[in-house]
Amino acid sequence: MTDFLWVYVPHPEKSKAIDLAKTLTKEKLIACANILDQITSIYEWKNEICEEGESLIIMKTQNARFEALSFRIKELHPYECPCIIGLPIKTGNEEFFDWIKNQTQP
């Protein structure tokens, strides 16, 4: 197990997802983000089944930055209850992990 996370956050607008990822990178909360466009999300919200097109942001960061990252996403995200899921990274390229750590130093 490593001290790093993959953070999964759907967003309703690609351009705003890009802006969010840039802000979080600039603020050193994430090292980088990948944005997958044109996903379809199906969920129940306020007793209604919803089907929405979204963009998925996949971010890489340190476990130690997750609380601050989650707080900042909630401030900037348009959803009342955004999906913010941190998934532990079990293994990977040590040089990449060093880069993530350097990029996410407060």
PyMOL commands that set and color helices and strands:
alter all, ss='L'
color gray80, all
select helices_A, chain A and resi 14-26+63-76+94-103
alter helices_A, ss='H'
color red, helices_A
select strands_A, chain A and resi 4-11+32-45+48-62+85-88
alter strands_A, ss='S'
color yellow, strands_A
deselect
rebuild
show_as cartoon
